[in-house]
Amino acid sequence: QPKTPTRDDSEFRDYAHSEISRDVATIKYSVVMHLTATFLRTPASIDSAHAYLASAFSVRDRLLQRWNLTNEYHDKIGAKRVYYMSLEFLIGRTFDNALLALGLREEYSKVLGDVGFCLEDIIDEERDAALGNGGLGRLAACYVDSMACSNYPGWGYGLRYKYGMFQQQILNGYQVEAPDCWLDTPNPWEFPRPDVTYPVKFYGHLVRDPHSAHRYKWESDVVYDAMAFDVPVPGYGTTNVGNIRLWSCKTNTLFDLNKFNSGDYQGATGGQVAAQILTDVLYPNDNTNDGKELRLRQEYLFCSATMQDIMARFRKTGRPLSELPDLAAIQLNDTHPTLGVPELMRILIDDEGLSWDEAWDITTRTFAFTNHTILPEAMEKWPVPMLDKILPRHMGIIYDINLFFLQKVEKQFPGDRELLSRISIIEETNPQQVRMAFLACVGSHKVNGVAAIHSDIIKQTIFKDFVRIQGVDKFINKTNGVSPRRWMNECNPDMSDLITEAVGDRSWVNDLTKVKQLEDRIEDVSFRERWWAAKQKNKERLAEYILTTTGIKVSAHALFDVQVKRIHEYKRQLMNIFSVIYRYHLLKQMSPEQREREVPRVVIFAGKAASGYWVAKQVIKLINSVAEVVNSDEEIGDVLKVVFIPDYSVTAAEVIIPASDISQHISTAGTEASGTSNMKFVLNGGIILGTVDGANIEIGEEIGEEQIFFFGCLAHEVEDFRHYLRFNQPKPDAALQTAFDMIQRNTFGDAQLFQPLIDAIMRGGDVYLLSVDFPSYIEAHKAVEEAYRNHDEWVTKSILSVARMAKFSSDRSIQEYAEEVWNIEPQPVLNCGL
Ligand code: Z2T
């Protein structure tokens, strides 16, 4: 028996529990310490990069202290935690966010100012953590932010990609991808945990347990290690700090000693080189699935490490396994982490020795599943032979899950073979495929969509049979939300100060219901003028950004018309650029006097196309070709400018969104599950031009139909239009035909480049219904223009909109999940001395 020395840790604990001083002198000292000790620089050789790093590390010290206390406290009280499993966390920058959360922005500004740096420039030194594609990944980041701010005990789990979302360059009008080497410089916002490392097996074979029908031993010598990196999530206005645990892959057959001793150094570390690849790169697909084997291995590494970690934490409590659902709720962010379900089954049955029924009961009470799309091309399906080869044990478990499920359904609806084949987790194609959405659904106690319309649609389509079998109460709606910290307070300081003035204090940042009080200021002339001025300042900031990123000069007095999001046919950037072409045509027909009377407009696009998505890339080329012609047409001048801002990112969004007058959210009805940037634009006083789709609908309900410009056919009409267009030629109206004609007359360069885009409409069945919605789209644009001419009316719309947007705080979404799905409660850190 090793002797445990008696030690007195009270003094250390006192230090740990007393907050580091917040005065400027102490901060200055800690920045200098990091500069000299962490980075081996001297004050004489400080540049902005090191000013950033030293400041960030000193902020991090303050966060880590609170982070420790938060987790210590939640362990101590035995709190139930939620684990938000997501292959993507689109975090963006952390420095400014942390400064605001800690209330230390002024202090750091002073410290940096004293050595001749401007805080804004230092903030710009940070690289985005771009570990996500778009909406789904950013939602995960907003949700962990809300958990931290509302004191919910919860962690995010994800992967630490060495290369995040690719960087987009525009060369000759085309998108060109460059790797995102975000870890080439030190990352102050991650904390390596070499002691938190788990082995993850692949391939191998199964050995049956002679004493149990369900138990197997899985033997394999292909073993990778997943090592944890923790990323702090600063809670605003609370001492709670959340955590995102990201796994990084390395080999665990560390070193082949024989090879090493025989001089084969390269071969000795060969395993390590191969293993690295598993967490090397984020798959850049938004709403598409390319079914690569490497992606499957990535997903399993993630699920296995996460489940092992959750189980290790649970075992420490000493509670019986049947109580796992009382201590842990696991949310599956789309189907990407669905292998967590069979992985937990494997652990409970093979490692812990539970019966199938016990394990299944625990598993289904622990997991819940969020669906984010109904686009068929995005649905994850894995070929059975591939799964069987890489994860033989899991394939067996999935077969059994399916067998028991089908047996139950057969009892419930005897003799309905059609039903069984529709709902089977295994699709009977050649080869067979595992339908991950069905597996996630069967393995969870709750399934939700991300906006009211979307949750209704999934009940009527992909999960229709499941609603009948498992009951309608299992299928719920949780409308998305966004963080008011990042998407108002941080990115729009002037508007935030006005809200603070109207509310009386800054409490609205953590309680967005308070923005209602803006309505009291609706007649206040000075307030209205300052509201307009704040928008104007944001527009000037964006004009500056456009100039430096594209070289294009735009007038901040024009109407800023923005569509920024992933480039995808269903989002219809193509329809937008066709309308720009038509506008250009109209302007060219006018006399100079007539043009003078038009509302000058800057049409702004940004967004990335998945690397293999050819049509999306041609759309980018078309936008840039139109921009080139229009922007250099001296007759047109400032009346119309077209801009494609390269390399859209969270940080770019923080500049673009606060500056919009109108933003476009124009998906074919029924295809955009929710959208989240639509919320961000309105929360920043912008007006939406959009279709009756996703969260646009609920935004309209909240702010009133006068505050939003709707157009286009409705979701329930789409099927009939599509059916018609499968057998009949589309009939483009005169406006759309004009746009086609101009392209075909080589107005924007070689027409052949763009013919496939026109063909998709005229010969490809116009799946996204551009020809159907175009006339009402043009009408909606006219309505926007008329409304904008009346500045006064516009300001009223803008203020009323923000005042009525409380619903779209992610704090509201998280509270609903906590109460209706996770069954967890806020646990503010108490009695810790801070
Ligand atoms: C994604 O960003 C979204 C859905 C996906 O389905 C995949 C990705 Cl990467 C698999 C988006 C939706 O398109 C959008 O409507 C929604 O607001 C967002 O997820 C968050 O729910």
Boltz pocket constraint, residues with backbone or C-beta under 6 A from the ligand:
constraints:
  - pocket:
      binder: B
      contacts: [[A, 133], [A, 134], [A, 135], [A, 136], [A, 137], [A, 139], [A, 285], [A, 286], [A, 287], [A, 288], [A, 334], [A, 371], [A, 372], [A, 373], [A, 378], [A, 450], [A, 480], [A, 671], [A, 672], [A, 673], [A, 674], [A, 675], [A, 676], [A, 694]]
      max_distance: 6.0
